[in-house]
Amino acid sequence: MRKLFGLVAAGYLIPGLVAAGSQGGTPHPPAPTQSCILRIHVDGFRNTRGNLGTVIFTTPAGWPEDLNKSFRHGPAPIDQAARTAVAEWTLPPGTYGVAAIHDENSNHKLDRNFFGIPKEGFGFANNPHVGLSAPSFQAAQARVACPVTEINIHLQYK
């Protein structure tokens, strides 16, 4: 497995880096003159424990596991009644790789079994098929335009 989630988990959910909208690593694009909203709707939660974590990348470098190379990362609450979550990011217009995980036990990582298979849910922009490794950066990209871009991610559990 291509670290199918030392990946997002090791990336976005490191303790102390859970402030929504926090910036991971060095910003890749220059300071924006225009800001857009990326609204990520996530469904498929098998329960409402924990929270949703999202990671945004501007380049394939580090995709999807290296927090130091992510552009944005952070948590969002799960709607208890609907079993859905929405993460919202203010970003410059552009194309971004987007990954999400369900951190059921709020331990700030994606838990795995003995064989390295994720025990918690995960998903990517465009909902690409996930086999034994994470999808490519290109397969999980979202084009962000102003004023608002909305995408849907359906979580998978292996």
Biotite code that builds the C-alpha atoms (Angstrom):
import biotite.structure as struc

atoms = struc.array([
    struc.Atom([0.000, 0.000, 0.000], chain_id="A", res_id=1, res_name="MET", atom_name="CA", element="C"),
    struc.Atom([1.213, 3.489, -0.752], chain_id="A", res_id=2, res_name="ARG", atom_name="CA", element="C"),
    struc.Atom([0.764, 4.475, 2.876], chain_id="A", res_id=3, res_name="LYS", atom_name="CA", element="C"),
    struc.Atom([-2.934, 4.686, 2.143], chain_id="A", res_id=4, res_name="LEU", atom_name="CA", element="C"),
    struc.Atom([-3.311, 7.102, 4.902], chain_id="A", res_id=5, res_name="PHE", atom_name="CA", element="C"),
    struc.Atom([-0.321, 7.607, 7.031], chain_id="A", res_id=6, res_name="GLY", atom_name="CA", element="C"),
    struc.Atom([-1.437, 9.749, 4.346], chain_id="A", res_id=7, res_name="LEU", atom_name="CA", element="C"),
    struc.Atom([-4.186, 12.104, 5.251], chain_id="A", res_id=8, res_name="VAL", atom_name="CA", element="C"),
    struc.Atom([-4.081, 11.113, 8.878], chain_id="A", res_id=9, res_name="ALA", atom_name="CA", element="C"),
    struc.Atom([-0.438, 11.779, 9.458], chain_id="A", res_id=10, res_name="ALA", atom_name="CA", element="C"),
    struc.Atom([-0.954, 14.835, 7.346], chain_id="A", res_id=11, res_name="GLY", atom_name="CA", element="C"),
    struc.Atom([-3.906, 16.765, 8.586], chain_id="A", res_id=12, res_name="TYR", atom_name="CA", element="C"),
    struc.Atom([-4.591, 15.320, 11.982], chain_id="A", res_id=13, res_name="LEU", atom_name="CA", element="C"),
    struc.Atom([-1.420, 15.881, 13.932], chain_id="A", res_id=14, res_name="ILE", atom_name="CA", element="C"),
    struc.Atom([-2.240, 17.140, 17.447], chain_id="A", res_id=15, res_name="PRO", atom_name="CA", element="C"),
    struc.Atom([-1.973, 20.867, 17.787], chain_id="A", res_id=16, res_name="GLY", atom_name="CA", element="C"),
    struc.Atom([-2.748, 21.485, 14.143], chain_id="A", res_id=17, res_name="LEU", atom_name="CA", element="C"),
    struc.Atom([-6.493, 21.206, 14.308], chain_id="A", res_id=18, res_name="VAL", atom_name="CA", element="C"),
    struc.Atom([-7.547, 24.817, 13.949], chain_id="A", res_id=19, res_name="ALA", atom_name="CA", element="C"),
    struc.Atom([-9.848, 25.018, 10.944], chain_id="A", res_id=20, res_name="ALA", atom_name="CA", element="C"),
    struc.Atom([-8.295, 27.050, 8.221], chain_id="A", res_id=21, res_name="GLY", atom_name="CA", element="C"),
    struc.Atom([-4.797, 26.580, 9.577], chain_id="A", res_id=22, res_name="SER", atom_name="CA", element="C"),
    struc.Atom([-2.153, 26.577, 6.928], chain_id="A", res_id=23, res_name="GLN", atom_name="CA", element="C"),
    struc.Atom([0.143, 23.611, 6.573], chain_id="A", res_id=24, res_name="GLY", atom_name="CA", element="C"),
    struc.Atom([3.607, 24.098, 5.221], chain_id="A", res_id=25, res_name="GLY", atom_name="CA", element="C"),
    struc.Atom([4.575, 26.991, 3.036], chain_id="A", res_id=26, res_name="THR", atom_name="CA", element="C"),
    struc.Atom([1.938, 28.608, 0.861], chain_id="A", res_id=27, res_name="PRO", atom_name="CA", element="C"),
    struc.Atom([2.489, 27.583, -2.735], chain_id="A", res_id=28, res_name="HIS", atom_name="CA", element="C"),
    struc.Atom([0.499, 30.261, -4.570], chain_id="A", res_id=29, res_name="PRO", atom_name="CA", element="C"),
    struc.Atom([1.252, 33.938, -3.980], chain_id="A", res_id=30, res_name="PRO", atom_name="CA", element="C"),
    struc.Atom([-1.070, 35.938, -1.750], chain_id="A", res_id=31, res_name="ALA", atom_name="CA", element="C"),
    struc.Atom([-4.432, 35.967, -3.499], chain_id="A", res_id=32, res_name="PRO", atom_name="CA", element="C"),
    struc.Atom([-6.029, 39.103, -4.796], chain_id="A", res_id=33, res_name="THR", atom_name="CA", element="C"),
    struc.Atom([-9.311, 37.217, -4.924], chain_id="A", res_id=34, res_name="GLN", atom_name="CA", element="C"),
    struc.Atom([-10.634, 34.672, -2.445], chain_id="A", res_id=35, res_name="SER", atom_name="CA", element="C"),
    struc.Atom([-13.084, 31.920, -3.234], chain_id="A", res_id=36, res_name="CYS", atom_name="CA", element="C"),
    struc.Atom([-14.928, 29.451, -1.048], chain_id="A", res_id=37, res_name="ILE", atom_name="CA", element="C"),
    struc.Atom([-14.440, 25.703, -1.449], chain_id="A", res_id=38, res_name="LEU", atom_name="CA", element="C"),
    struc.Atom([-17.296, 23.934, 0.315], chain_id="A", res_id=39, res_name="ARG", atom_name="CA", element="C"),
    struc.Atom([-16.714, 20.201, 0.776], chain_id="A", res_id=40, res_name="ILE", atom_name="CA", element="C"),
    struc.Atom([-19.850, 18.164, 1.507], chain_id="A", res_id=41, res_name="HIS", atom_name="CA", element="C"),
    struc.Atom([-19.029, 14.739, 2.935], chain_id="A", res_id=42, res_name="VAL", atom_name="CA", element="C"),
    struc.Atom([-21.439, 11.835, 3.428], chain_id="A", res_id=43, res_name="ASP", atom_name="CA", element="C"),
    struc.Atom([-21.209, 8.119, 4.070], chain_id="A", res_id=44, res_name="GLY", atom_name="CA", element="C"),
    struc.Atom([-20.264, 8.346, 7.752], chain_id="A", res_id=45, res_name="PHE", atom_name="CA", element="C"),
    struc.Atom([-20.985, 5.023, 9.435], chain_id="A", res_id=46, res_name="ARG", atom_name="CA", element="C"),
    struc.Atom([-21.477, 6.803, 12.761], chain_id="A", res_id=47, res_name="ASN", atom_name="CA", element="C"),
    struc.Atom([-21.252, 10.319, 14.181], chain_id="A", res_id=48, res_name="THR", atom_name="CA", element="C"),
    struc.Atom([-18.309, 9.837, 16.514], chain_id="A", res_id=49, res_name="ARG", atom_name="CA", element="C"),
    struc.Atom([-15.242, 12.016, 16.067], chain_id="A", res_id=50, res_name="GLY", atom_name="CA", element="C"),
    struc.Atom([-14.895, 14.556, 13.275], chain_id="A", res_id=51, res_name="ASN", atom_name="CA", element="C"),
    struc.Atom([-14.126, 15.090, 9.607], chain_id="A", res_id=52, res_name="LEU", atom_name="CA", element="C"),
    struc.Atom([-10.598, 16.012, 8.591], chain_id="A", res_id=53, res_name="GLY", atom_name="CA", element="C"),
    struc.Atom([-9.753, 17.564, 5.242], chain_id="A", res_id=54, res_name="THR", atom_name="CA", element="C"),
    struc.Atom([-6.427, 18.227, 3.526], chain_id="A", res_id=55, res_name="VAL", atom_name="CA", element="C"),
    struc.Atom([-5.882, 20.533, 0.556], chain_id="A", res_id=56, res_name="ILE", atom_name="CA", element="C"),
    struc.Atom([-2.815, 20.266, -1.711], chain_id="A", res_id=57, res_name="PHE", atom_name="CA", element="C"),
    struc.Atom([-1.725, 22.625, -4.494], chain_id="A", res_id=58, res_name="THR", atom_name="CA", element="C"),
    struc.Atom([0.823, 20.273, -6.081], chain_id="A", res_id=59, res_name="THR", atom_name="CA", element="C"),
    struc.Atom([1.448, 16.520, -6.228], chain_id="A", res_id=60, res_name="PRO", atom_name="CA", element="C"),
    struc.Atom([4.503, 17.000, -3.988], chain_id="A", res_id=61, res_name="ALA", atom_name="CA", element="C"),
    struc.Atom([3.681, 15.215, -0.745], chain_id="A", res_id=62, res_name="GLY", atom_name="CA", element="C"),
    struc.Atom([0.236, 14.090, -1.922], chain_id="A", res_id=63, res_name="TRP", atom_name="CA", element="C"),
    struc.Atom([-1.625, 13.020, 0.091], chain_id="A", res_id=64, res_name="PRO", atom_name="CA", element="C"),
    struc.Atom([0.352, 12.325, 3.248], chain_id="A", res_id=65, res_name="GLU", atom_name="CA", element="C"),
    struc.Atom([2.888, 15.091, 3.867], chain_id="A", res_id=66, res_name="ASP", atom_name="CA", element="C"),
    struc.Atom([1.392, 17.789, 6.072], chain_id="A", res_id=67, res_name="LEU", atom_name="CA", element="C"),
    struc.Atom([4.392, 20.040, 5.510], chain_id="A", res_id=68, res_name="ASN", atom_name="CA", element="C"),
    struc.Atom([3.516, 20.172, 1.832], chain_id="A", res_id=69, res_name="LYS", atom_name="CA", element="C"),
    struc.Atom([-0.255, 20.606, 2.260], chain_id="A", res_id=70, res_name="SER", atom_name="CA", element="C"),
    struc.Atom([-1.762, 24.010, 1.644], chain_id="A", res_id=71, res_name="PHE", atom_name="CA", element="C"),
    struc.Atom([-4.627, 23.780, 4.168], chain_id="A", res_id=72, res_name="ARG", atom_name="CA", element="C"),
    struc.Atom([-5.732, 21.152, 6.681], chain_id="A", res_id=73, res_name="HIS", atom_name="CA", element="C"),
    struc.Atom([-8.146, 20.897, 9.586], chain_id="A", res_id=74, res_name="GLY", atom_name="CA", element="C"),
    struc.Atom([-11.248, 19.388, 11.153], chain_id="A", res_id=75, res_name="PRO", atom_name="CA", element="C"),
    struc.Atom([-14.970, 19.981, 10.804], chain_id="A", res_id=76, res_name="ALA", atom_name="CA", element="C"),
    struc.Atom([-17.807, 18.690, 12.991], chain_id="A", res_id=77, res_name="PRO", atom_name="CA", element="C"),
    struc.Atom([-20.173, 15.929, 11.921], chain_id="A", res_id=78, res_name="ILE", atom_name="CA", element="C"),
    struc.Atom([-23.891, 16.762, 11.834], chain_id="A", res_id=79, res_name="ASP", atom_name="CA", element="C"),
    struc.Atom([-25.342, 14.282, 14.328], chain_id="A", res_id=80, res_name="GLN", atom_name="CA", element="C"),
    struc.Atom([-28.811, 14.158, 12.752], chain_id="A", res_id=81, res_name="ALA", atom_name="CA", element="C"),
    struc.Atom([-27.827, 13.990, 9.078], chain_id="A", res_id=82, res_name="ALA", atom_name="CA", element="C"),
    struc.Atom([-24.581, 11.995, 9.411], chain_id="A", res_id=83, res_name="ARG", atom_name="CA", element="C"),
    struc.Atom([-22.885, 14.436, 7.082], chain_id="A", res_id=84, res_name="THR", atom_name="CA", element="C"),
    struc.Atom([-20.233, 17.118, 7.437], chain_id="A", res_id=85, res_name="ALA", atom_name="CA", element="C"),
    struc.Atom([-19.271, 20.281, 5.609], chain_id="A", res_id=86, res_name="VAL", atom_name="CA", element="C"),
    struc.Atom([-15.768, 21.735, 5.553], chain_id="A", res_id=87, res_name="ALA", atom_name="CA", element="C"),
    struc.Atom([-15.341, 25.220, 4.156], chain_id="A", res_id=88, res_name="GLU", atom_name="CA", element="C"),
    struc.Atom([-12.088, 26.789, 2.995], chain_id="A", res_id=89, res_name="TRP", atom_name="CA", element="C"),
    struc.Atom([-11.234, 30.245, 1.673], chain_id="A", res_id=90, res_name="THR", atom_name="CA", element="C"),
    struc.Atom([-8.781, 29.744, -1.188], chain_id="A", res_id=91, res_name="LEU", atom_name="CA", element="C"),
    struc.Atom([-7.433, 31.556, -4.217], chain_id="A", res_id=92, res_name="PRO", atom_name="CA", element="C"),
    struc.Atom([-8.973, 30.367, -7.497], chain_id="A", res_id=93, res_name="PRO", atom_name="CA", element="C"),
    struc.Atom([-7.142, 27.326, -8.824], chain_id="A", res_id=94, res_name="GLY", atom_name="CA", element="C"),
    struc.Atom([-6.942, 23.548, -8.871], chain_id="A", res_id=95, res_name="THR", atom_name="CA", element="C"),
    struc.Atom([-6.414, 21.593, -5.661], chain_id="A", res_id=96, res_name="TYR", atom_name="CA", element="C"),
    struc.Atom([-6.062, 17.973, -4.579], chain_id="A", res_id=97, res_name="GLY", atom_name="CA", element="C"),
    struc.Atom([-8.620, 17.253, -1.838], chain_id="A", res_id=98, res_name="VAL", atom_name="CA", element="C"),
    struc.Atom([-8.701, 14.361, 0.647], chain_id="A", res_id=99, res_name="ALA", atom_name="CA", element="C"),
    struc.Atom([-10.955, 13.682, 3.638], chain_id="A", res_id=100, res_name="ALA", atom_name="CA", element="C"),
    struc.Atom([-10.995, 11.234, 6.543], chain_id="A", res_id=101, res_name="ILE", atom_name="CA", element="C"),
    struc.Atom([-13.390, 10.277, 9.323], chain_id="A", res_id=102, res_name="HIS", atom_name="CA", element="C"),
    struc.Atom([-11.420, 10.407, 12.571], chain_id="A", res_id=103, res_name="ASP", atom_name="CA", element="C"),
    struc.Atom([-13.895, 8.342, 14.582], chain_id="A", res_id=104, res_name="GLU", atom_name="CA", element="C"),
    struc.Atom([-11.969, 8.327, 17.839], chain_id="A", res_id=105, res_name="ASN", atom_name="CA", element="C"),
    struc.Atom([-10.557, 11.860, 17.538], chain_id="A", res_id=106, res_name="SER", atom_name="CA", element="C"),
    struc.Atom([-7.012, 10.617, 17.977], chain_id="A", res_id=107, res_name="ASN", atom_name="CA", element="C"),
    struc.Atom([-5.772, 12.796, 15.121], chain_id="A", res_id=108, res_name="HIS", atom_name="CA", element="C"),
    struc.Atom([-4.781, 9.959, 12.805], chain_id="A", res_id=109, res_name="LYS", atom_name="CA", element="C"),
    struc.Atom([-6.334, 7.432, 10.486], chain_id="A", res_id=110, res_name="LEU", atom_name="CA", element="C"),
    struc.Atom([-6.261, 4.147, 12.341], chain_id="A", res_id=111, res_name="ASP", atom_name="CA", element="C"),
    struc.Atom([-5.250, 1.005, 10.471], chain_id="A", res_id=112, res_name="ARG", atom_name="CA", element="C"),
    struc.Atom([-5.393, -2.710, 11.098], chain_id="A", res_id=113, res_name="ASN", atom_name="CA", element="C"),
    struc.Atom([-2.428, -5.079, 11.293], chain_id="A", res_id=114, res_name="PHE", atom_name="CA", element="C"),
    struc.Atom([-2.169, -5.200, 7.490], chain_id="A", res_id=115, res_name="PHE", atom_name="CA", element="C"),
    struc.Atom([-2.171, -1.407, 7.111], chain_id="A", res_id=116, res_name="GLY", atom_name="CA", element="C"),
    struc.Atom([-5.741, -1.221, 5.850], chain_id="A", res_id=117, res_name="ILE", atom_name="CA", element="C"),
    struc.Atom([-7.619, 1.851, 7.126], chain_id="A", res_id=118, res_name="PRO", atom_name="CA", element="C"),
    struc.Atom([-10.118, 1.142, 9.886], chain_id="A", res_id=119, res_name="LYS", atom_name="CA", element="C"),
    struc.Atom([-11.702, 4.589, 9.505], chain_id="A", res_id=120, res_name="GLU", atom_name="CA", element="C"),
    struc.Atom([-13.379, 6.210, 6.514], chain_id="A", res_id=121, res_name="GLY", atom_name="CA", element="C"),
    struc.Atom([-11.614, 8.185, 3.791], chain_id="A", res_id=122, res_name="PHE", atom_name="CA", element="C"),
    struc.Atom([-12.466, 9.862, 0.514], chain_id="A", res_id=123, res_name="GLY", atom_name="CA", element="C"),
    struc.Atom([-11.198, 12.163, -2.211], chain_id="A", res_id=124, res_name="PHE", atom_name="CA", element="C"),
    struc.Atom([-12.505, 14.853, -4.547], chain_id="A", res_id=125, res_name="ALA", atom_name="CA", element="C"),
    struc.Atom([-14.219, 13.278, -7.577], chain_id="A", res_id=126, res_name="ASN", atom_name="CA", element="C"),
    struc.Atom([-14.734, 10.046, -5.600], chain_id="A", res_id=127, res_name="ASN", atom_name="CA", element="C"),
    struc.Atom([-12.170, 8.043, -7.605], chain_id="A", res_id=128, res_name="PRO", atom_name="CA", element="C"),
    struc.Atom([-11.904, 4.291, -7.193], chain_id="A", res_id=129, res_name="HIS", atom_name="CA", element="C"),
    struc.Atom([-9.457, 3.413, -4.433], chain_id="A", res_id=130, res_name="VAL", atom_name="CA", element="C"),
    struc.Atom([-7.724, 0.064, -4.594], chain_id="A", res_id=131, res_name="GLY", atom_name="CA", element="C"),
    struc.Atom([-4.596, -0.699, -2.603], chain_id="A", res_id=132, res_name="LEU", atom_name="CA", element="C"),
    struc.Atom([-3.239, 2.828, -2.694], chain_id="A", res_id=133, res_name="SER", atom_name="CA", element="C"),
    struc.Atom([-4.420, 6.392, -2.676], chain_id="A", res_id=134, res_name="ALA", atom_name="CA", element="C"),
    struc.Atom([-5.521, 7.822, -6.028], chain_id="A", res_id=135, res_name="PRO", atom_name="CA", element="C"),
    struc.Atom([-3.215, 10.115, -7.953], chain_id="A", res_id=136, res_name="SER", atom_name="CA", element="C"),
    struc.Atom([-3.208, 13.831, -7.257], chain_id="A", res_id=137, res_name="PHE", atom_name="CA", element="C"),
    struc.Atom([-4.759, 14.409, -10.699], chain_id="A", res_id=138, res_name="GLN", atom_name="CA", element="C"),
    struc.Atom([-7.627, 12.001, -10.005], chain_id="A", res_id=139, res_name="ALA", atom_name="CA", element="C"),
    struc.Atom([-8.578, 13.842, -6.809], chain_id="A", res_id=140, res_name="ALA", atom_name="CA", element="C"),
    struc.Atom([-8.467, 17.442, -8.011], chain_id="A", res_id=141, res_name="GLN", atom_name="CA", element="C"),
    struc.Atom([-11.152, 20.094, -7.672], chain_id="A", res_id=142, res_name="ALA", atom_name="CA", element="C"),
    struc.Atom([-11.165, 23.327, -9.658], chain_id="A", res_id=143, res_name="ARG", atom_name="CA", element="C"),
    struc.Atom([-12.043, 26.214, -7.337], chain_id="A", res_id=144, res_name="VAL", atom_name="CA", element="C"),
    struc.Atom([-13.711, 29.280, -8.845], chain_id="A", res_id=145, res_name="ALA", atom_name="CA", element="C"),
    struc.Atom([-15.325, 32.307, -7.256], chain_id="A", res_id=146, res_name="CYS", atom_name="CA", element="C"),
    struc.Atom([-17.496, 32.989, -5.503], chain_id="A", res_id=147, res_name="PRO", atom_name="CA", element="C"),
    struc.Atom([-18.230, 29.422, -4.290], chain_id="A", res_id=148, res_name="VAL", atom_name="CA", element="C"),
    struc.Atom([-17.312, 25.933, -5.485], chain_id="A", res_id=149, res_name="THR", atom_name="CA", element="C"),
    struc.Atom([-19.073, 22.964, -3.923], chain_id="A", res_id=150, res_name="GLU", atom_name="CA", element="C"),
    struc.Atom([-17.884, 19.375, -4.136], chain_id="A", res_id=151, res_name="ILE", atom_name="CA", element="C"),
    struc.Atom([-19.188, 16.097, -2.717], chain_id="A", res_id=152, res_name="ASN", atom_name="CA", element="C"),
    struc.Atom([-17.063, 13.342, -1.208], chain_id="A", res_id=153, res_name="ILE", atom_name="CA", element="C"),
    struc.Atom([-18.488, 9.976, -0.261], chain_id="A", res_id=154, res_name="HIS", atom_name="CA", element="C"),
    struc.Atom([-16.468, 8.209, 2.440], chain_id="A", res_id=155, res_name="LEU", atom_name="CA", element="C"),
    struc.Atom([-15.270, 4.651, 1.952], chain_id="A", res_id=156, res_name="GLN", atom_name="CA", element="C"),
    struc.Atom([-14.523, 2.085, 4.610], chain_id="A", res_id=157, res_name="TYR", atom_name="CA", element="C"),
    struc.Atom([-12.342, -0.919, 3.763], chain_id="A", res_id=158, res_name="LYS", atom_name="CA", element="C"),
])
